[in-house]
C-alpha cells in the first residue's frame, strides 16, 4: 500500500462550512479555528450525529468534567478555542491513525472472518449502503480515507442488527456467523444537537458538565474481538461506545475497498446521568429508558405534537435531554436538531430517519400544562385532514405555523 497512514488529527476529513466556503478540516484545524466554522457540512443526519459525538468525546476527554460552571464555559466560548483540547489531540494522535497496522482508530487490527472471506464492499459499513435508493455511490467502489472514516463512525453508532459475520478470535462466533445482538449504540436513541451561531458555540452548548470520569475508547488498549470492560462511565466512553468490531480494508492505492464488521460490546442505553443528548422516560418499574420518537405514524408528525412524550408529561415528569438545561444558562431560547433512526423488520435495516428542527423557549417547560392543552387542540384540528394519500408534512404546515413561533417564545396561537 502506497500510503500507510491517515491520521484524523492532522489529515482533512471533516466536511465543514467555514468562512462561507465548503472545506474539509482535520481535527487539529477544526479545534484550532472552531469559530470560523458555521456548521458541519454534512447532509447525512447519521453521519452528522456520529461526528458530533466524536468531537464532544474529545472535549470531554481533554477537560474531563467539561466546563463546570456557565461562567467558565462562557469565557472559553468568547476566547474562541481551548488549547487544552489541541494539546490532548497531540498527546493521543498515535491512536487516531486510520491505517495503523497495530492500533487502527476504532478498529480491530488484522481481524479476519471465519472461513473464506466474502466481499461485501461497504454494504456492511454504512446502513444506507444496504438500500439501493439510499446509496450515495457504488458500494463496491473504493473510497478515500476521509469517506471511510465517516462511515466507520456511523457504523459504530447506527449499525443494524441481524446475523453478522463471525470473526476469528470471537468466542461468541460459530460456523462463520455471529448471532443477532441488537442495533448499535445510538440506534435506540432519539438524540438532540443544540445549535449555536458557530460550531464552537454548538459544541459548548452540548458539553454538559460530567463527573463520572471520561475515558474514550482510544485511551483503552487496542480493541480485540472479545468484550471490553470500561473503568469509567462518563459520556466520553458512551459517545465512542464499541458496539461493533470493524476492520477497514485498504488497496495498494491507499483507498478503502471495503470492511469487515461484526458485533462488539452489547449496546447499553446507559442512563440520563451519562447520555446527555437523548430524550428519556421510565418503564413501569421506574427504570430509565429512551423515548421512542419513531413509533409507527408518529414519525411523520412534527416533534411538538409529541410534547407530553418528548418534553413534559401532564404530571410534570420531564423527558427532554440534559443538554437543554445546560444550554439555557447561556440563552433561555434553545434551538436544536433531533435525529432518530427507525429500523425495519427485525432491525436488520434502517427504514426511515426522523429529522426535526425546533426552537424552544425554556419558559414553555414551566408552562407545560398550557402547552400540552394547545398541542392537543392543534392535533385534533389537523389530524382528520391527514389522509393516507396526503403528504404529512404539507398537512401539518398550518399547525406548524401556529405552534412553532409560540414554542420559540412568541404569542400564544389563536385557536378560534
N, C-alpha and C positions, 0 to 999 in steps of 0.2 A: 504494500500500500504506500503510495507516494507521500501521503500526509498522515503521520501517526499521532497527531494531536489536534484537538479542537477544544480550547478551554473557554467555558462560558463566562469566566471572569473578564477575559481580555478580547475574545472574538465577538464581533457583532452578530446578534441572533434574535434580539427582542425588537419587533416592529413597533415604532413609536411615531407619534405626530409631534415633532419638535420644531419650534421656531417657524411654524406654518408649513413645514416640509415633511414628507414621508421618509423616515430614516430607519436604520437598523442599528441598535446600540448593544454594546457589551454590558454586562452587569456593572463593571467598573465605571464606564461612561455614564450609565443610567443613574447611578447613585452619586456621581460627581456633579452632574448637571440636572438634577431632577426638576427644578423649577422651569427649565426650558422646555419640558415635555408637557404638552397639553393632556395627552392620554395615551394608553396603549392603542396602537393602530391595528387592531385585530377584529375581524368580523366574526370569527367563530367564538360563540359565547363560552364554550367549554375550555377552549384554549386560553381565553382572556382570564377566566377564573383561575385556571391552573397556574398561570404565570403570576397572577396577583398573589396567590397563596405562597408561591416560592419567594417572591420579593418580601412579603411580610415575615416569612420564616427566617430569612436572612437578617432582617431588622431585629426580630426577637432574639435570635442567637447572638447578635452583636451587643444588644442592650439588655438582654436577659429579662428584666421586668418591664421593658418598654420605657415609656416616659411616665413616671409615677404620678406626676401632677399635671393638670392642664397648663399651668404657667410654664413648666419646663418644656412641655411639648410645643407651646406657642413660641417660645424663644427659638427652638430648633426649626420650627416652621418658618419663622422670619429670617433665620440665618440662611435657609435655602439648601442646606446639606448637613451631613453629620459625618465628621472624619472617622469616628469610631467604626462606622459601617464599612468605609473604604479599607481601613486597617484590618478589619475582620476578614474581608474578602481576600486581601493579600495573604493573610495568615493561613487561610484554608483553600487557596487557589488550587493546590495539588489534588483536591477531591472534586473539582469541577471539570475535569478533563473527560470529555465525552468518549474519547477513543483510547483511554488508558488500557493497557493490557492487564493490569493487576487490580485497579480500583476505579473502573469507569463510573462516571456520575450516574447514580440511581440505577445501576445495573449489577448483574452478576457476571463477573469476568469468566469467560470460557464456557458459559452454560451451554449444554448440548441436550437435544431431545433424546429420549429413549428410542432405540431403533433407528430406522432410516429417516433422516431429516426431510421435511416437506417444505416446499417454497410457498409460503403464504403471502409474500410481499409485505404490504403494510395493512392487510385486512385484519390482522390481529392487534396492530399497534394503535390504531385510531378507530373508535367506534363508528365514525361516519364512513370509513372505508368499506364497511360491510354492506352498505346500501348504495347501489349504483347511482340513484338520484342525488345522493349527498356527496359523492366523490368529487373532490376538487381537482384530481388528476388521476392518471392511470396508477392503480395501487401496486403495480409491478414495475413501475419506472423509478429508478434511483432518485433520491432527493439529496439536497445539500445537508450538511451537518446542522445548520440552523433550523431547517424544517424538521429534521429528525429530533432535535432537542425539544421542540414544541410538542411534537406528537408523543414523545416519551412522557412528558409531564401529564398530558391528557390521559394517556393510558393508565398511569398510576393513580389518577384521581377518578376516572369515569369508566374504566373498562367494564364490559358486560360480564354476565355470569355464563352458565353453560359449561360443557366439558372443555377443558383446556389440555394442551399437550403436556404429557408427563416428562419431566426432566431428570437427567442423571443426578444423583445426589439428593433427590427429594424423597424423604421417607413416606410421603403421602401419595406418591405416584406409583402406578402399577399398570403394566401392559401398555405403556406408552400414553396413558391418559391420567388426567387429574380430575377427580370428581368435582361437581359444582360447589362453589363456596360463597356465592353471592356477588353482587356488584362491588366495584372498588369504593374507596373511602367516601368520596364526595357524591357518589351516585344516589345515595339515600337521603341527601340533604337539599333543602332549599336555601341557597346562600345569597346574601346581600352584600354588595360592594357600595359603600358610601362614596360619593364622588365630590371632589373638590375642584378648585379653579385650575389646578395643575396636578401632575402625577405626585409631586411631593406632598401636597395637601391631601390628596386621596389616600396615600399610604399612611400618613399620620392620623387621619380621621378613622382609619380602620385598625390602628395599632392600640387596642385596648390594653391597659396595664395588666400584667400577669405575674403571679407569684408561685407558679407550680414548678419552676425550673424549665429552661428552654434549651433543648438539645436536639437539633435537626438530624436527619438520617445520616448526613455525611460526616458527622462527628463520631459516629459509631464505626466499628471495624467494617471493612467492605462486606457487602451483602453476600449471603450464600442462599441456597435453596431451602434451607431449614428456617423455621421461625426465629425471630429475634425478640429479645425482651428489653424494653426501654427502662432506663433508670430515672427518667423524668417524664412528666405528663403534661407539659405546657403546650401551647399552640404550635411552637416550632416543630415539635415532633408530629403532631396530628396534621399540620399543613403539608408535611412531606411524608406522610404515613406510607410504609412499604407494603401496600395492599397487593402488589404484583411483583413478580421477579421477571426481569426483562434483560435481553441482550440485543443490542443493535448490531447489525451485520454490515460490514464495510467492503466495498470493492477496491480494486487497485487504483482507481481514480480518486479515492478519498470521499466517495459518495456513499450514502447509506442505501443498501439494496434491499433491506427488509429487517425483520426482527423475530426473535423467539420470545414468546410471552406465556407465562403460567401464573398460577396463584401464588401469593405471598402470605403475609400475615392476614388472618381473617379480619375483615373490616369491622371496626368498632365505631359506633356512633358517638363515642365519647360522652361528654356531658356539657351542659351550658357553661360549666366552670372552665373549660379549656377549648371549646369550639364556639368562638365568639361571633362568627359570621352567619350562623344558622338560626332559623326560626324553630322554637322549641315548644312542646306541650308536655303533657303527662299521660301515662296509661292509667288503667283503673287502680293500679297499686300505688300510684303516685311517683313511679319511676319516670325520669325524663325520656322523651322520645321526640324525634324530629317531626315537625309539621309537614304533612303531605300536601303540597300545592299543585300536584299533577293528577289528582284523582279524577278519572272519568271526564265528564264535560266541563268540570271546573277549570281545566287548563285553558279553556277558551274565554273565560271570564276575567275581566280586569282584577288586579290584585285587591283593590279596595272593596270589591264585592265579598271578599272573604275576611272582612275586618275582624269578626269575632274569632276566627280560626288563626289568622296570621298576626294580629296585633293585640287586642284586648278582649277577653270574654266579658259578658254582662256582669259576672261576679267580680271582675277586676283582675282576673288571672292574666298575666302578661306573657306574650309569646314572641315578641319581636327580638332581633338579635341584640346582644350586649353592646355591640359597637354603636348602636343608636344613642344610648345614654352617654357614652364617652364623647361622641361627636357633638352632642348637644351642649357640651361645655364650651364649644367654640362658636356655635350658632344654633339658635333654637329651631331653625329650619334645616331638615336633613334631606338631601337629595340622594337617591340610591338606585342601583340596578339590581334586579333579582333574577337569578338563573336557577332553574331546576330541570333535571332530565326525567322524562317519562320513559320507562323501559317497556319493551314488548313482552310477548309470551315467554314465560319462564326467565325473564330478564336477560334473554340471550341476544337482544339487540336494543338499540335506542329507537323508540318510536317517534317521540316529539321532544322538543326542547322549549321550555317556558322561558320567556324573557319579558320583564316589566321594567319600566322606569317610572319613578314616582317621587314627588317631593312632599314631605310631611312636616308640618309644624308640630313640634312635640307637645304643644299645649292641647292638641287634639287627643293625646293619650289620656290626659286628665279629664277630658270631656267625653270619655269613651261611650258612655250610655247614650248621649245625644247623637254621637257619630253613628253608633250601631242602629239607632232608630231611623236615621236618614238613609243609611245604606239599605236597610230593609225596605223602605218605601221605594227607593230608586230601583232596586232589583225587581220588586213586584211590578213596577211600571214598565220596565224594559224587557223582562223575561218573556212575557207572552208574545212579544214581537220577534223573538229569535227562533225562526223556524229551521228545519233541517237543511233547507236549501239556501239559507242566508249565510253571508259572511259574518261570523260572530263579532269581528272587530268593528264592522260597519254598524251592526245592530246596537252595539254598546256606545257608539260615538257620542250620542246625545247625552247619555248618562255621564260619560266621562267629562264632557264639557261642564256639566253641573257640579260634579263631585271633586274633580282634581284641584281646581282653584281653592275650594273650601279647605281641603286637607292641607294645602300649602300655606294656609293662613288667611285666606280670603273670606268673603262674605258667605254666610250660610245660604245654600241654594233655596230658591223659592219652588216648593213642590206643588203649588197650586191648591 
